[in-house]
Amino acid sequence: MKRLILASLSVLALAACQSEKPVARGQTPSFYVSMAKAGAEVDAAMARDMISAYRGNNGLKPLSLDPDLQAIAQAEADAMARADKPSSADSFKARLATTGFAQPAANLSAGYHTLAEAFSGWRESPPHNRVLLDSRATRIGIATAYAPNSKYKVYWALAVAADKR
């Protein structure tokens, strides 16, 4: 367990170093900012950097942010928040495939309040970890939606895919 925590901290530190946005002294790093509030937006660049660093530690290439996947992920997160329940990843992947993305994969979840929590939870879940470490993936889109009256509060949609066909 201690090794897992140290490895997690290493990935977070590496991602923080790679982030396009420097963290000011006294400012909370974006991977620790709570998404459980109105107007909160996940730092997609930080998510890309964290996941890419993790992939690099596993011999895989980094991912690039894709504006189309971002929009699709946001629409899915919003839909889950409205329905007050996580969607089916298989249904979401099927919809992604109809938009022209090759070999799409997805993590849909709820209840994680920060990017650090979501990333850690996905790494520790074998099916979610397979998405993070999908060797075919080249692109990423990630989004959250806040549902204040939900038991989950925050819904997450992560989409990865290969280049468009």
C-alpha positions in Angstrom: 0.0 0.0 0.0 2.9 2.4 0.9 4.4 1.7 -2.6 1.0 2.5 -4.3 0.7 5.8 -2.4 4.3 6.8 -3.2 3.7 5.9 -6.9 0.5 7.9 -6.9 2.3 10.9 -5.4 5.1 10.6 -8.0 2.6 10.6 -10.9 0.8 13.6 -9.4 4.1 15.5 -8.9 5.2 14.7 -12.4 1.9 15.9 -13.8 2.1 19.1 -11.8 5.5 19.8 -13.3 4.2 19.2 -16.8 1.0 21.3 -16.4 0.6 24.3 -18.6 -0.7 26.4 -15.7 1.9 27.1 -12.9 0.5 26.8 -9.4 0.9 30.0 -7.4 2.2 29.8 -3.8 -0.7 29.0 -1.5 -2.9 28.0 -4.4 -4.5 24.5 -4.4 -3.2 22.4 -7.3 -6.0 21.8 -9.8 -6.0 18.1 -9.2 -7.1 18.7 -5.6 -9.8 21.3 -6.5 -13.3 20.1 -5.6 -15.7 19.7 -8.5 -18.6 19.5 -6.0 -19.6 23.1 -6.6 -21.5 25.1 -9.2 -19.3 26.3 -12.0 -16.4 23.9 -11.3 -14.6 22.6 -14.4 -12.0 19.9 -14.4 -8.6 21.0 -15.6 -8.5 18.9 -18.8 -4.8 19.8 -19.4 -3.9 18.6 -16.0 -5.9 15.4 -16.5 -4.2 14.8 -19.8 -0.8 15.3 -18.1 -1.6 13.0 -15.2 -2.9 10.3 -17.4 -0.1 10.7 -19.9 2.6 10.5 -17.2 0.9 7.4 -15.9 0.9 5.9 -19.4 4.5 6.9 -19.8 5.4 5.0 -16.6 3.8 2.0 -18.3 5.7 2.4 -21.6 2.8 4.0 -23.5 2.6 7.2 -25.5 1.0 10.4 -24.1 -2.5 11.5 -25.1 -3.6 14.8 -26.7 -6.7 16.7 -25.8 -9.4 16.5 -28.5 -12.0 19.3 -28.6 -14.6 16.9 -30.0 -14.0 14.3 -27.3 -14.2 17.1 -24.7 -17.6 18.2 -26.0 -18.9 14.6 -26.1 -17.6 13.9 -22.6 -19.2 17.1 -21.3 -22.5 16.2 -22.8 -22.3 12.8 -21.2 -21.4 14.1 -17.8 -24.3 16.6 -18.0 -26.7 13.8 -19.1 -25.6 11.6 -16.1 -26.1 14.6 -13.7 -29.6 15.2 -15.1 -30.5 11.5 -14.8 -28.8 11.3 -11.4 -27.1 8.1 -12.3 -24.0 6.9 -14.1 -24.6 5.9 -17.7 -23.6 2.6 -19.3 -20.0 2.8 -20.6 -20.9 0.4 -23.4 -23.6 2.7 -24.7 -21.3 5.7 -24.4 -18.6 3.9 -26.4 -21.1 2.9 -29.1 -22.1 6.6 -29.4 -18.5 7.6 -29.6 -17.9 5.1 -32.4 -20.7 6.8 -34.4 -18.8 10.1 -34.3 -15.9 8.6 -36.2 -13.5 7.9 -33.4 -11.6 4.7 -33.8 -11.5 2.2 -30.9 -13.2 4.4 -28.2 -13.0 3.6 -24.6 -14.6 5.3 -21.6 -14.7 5.7 -17.8 -18.0 6.9 -16.5 -18.2 7.4 -12.8 -19.7 9.4 -10.0 -18.9 10.5 -6.5 -15.3 11.5 -6.8 -14.9 15.2 -5.9 -11.4 15.8 -7.2 -9.4 14.8 -10.2 -6.9 13.2 -7.9 -9.7 11.0 -6.4 -11.0 10.0 -9.8 -7.6 9.2 -11.2 -6.7 7.1 -8.1 -10.1 5.3 -8.3 -9.7 4.5 -11.9 -6.2 3.2 -11.5 -7.3 0.9 -8.7 -10.2 -0.6 -10.7 -9.0 -3.1 -13.4 -11.7 -2.2 -16.0 -11.1 1.5 -15.5 -7.4 1.1 -15.5 -7.6 -0.7 -18.9 -9.1 2.5 -20.3 -6.2 4.6 -18.9 -3.7 2.2 -20.3 -5.3 1.5 -23.7 -2.4 1.3 -26.0 -4.5 2.3 -29.0 -5.5 5.6 -27.5 -4.1 8.8 -28.8 -6.8 11.3 -27.8 -8.6 12.2 -24.6 -11.7 14.2 -23.5 -12.7 14.5 -19.8 -15.5 16.4 -18.1 -17.5 16.7 -14.9 -21.0 17.8 -14.1 -22.2 18.9 -10.7 -25.6 17.7 -9.3 -26.1 19.4 -5.9 -29.1 17.3 -4.9 -27.5 14.0 -5.9 -26.0 11.6 -3.5 -23.0 11.5 -5.8 -22.7 15.3 -6.4 -20.1 14.9 -9.2 -20.4 12.9 -12.4 -17.3 12.1 -14.5 -16.9 11.2 -18.2 -13.5 10.2 -19.6 -13.3 9.3 -23.2 -10.2 8.0 -25.0 -9.9 7.0 -28.6 -7.5 6.6 -31.5 -7.5 9.1 -34.3 -10.7 9.6 -36.3 -11.2 7.3 -39.2 
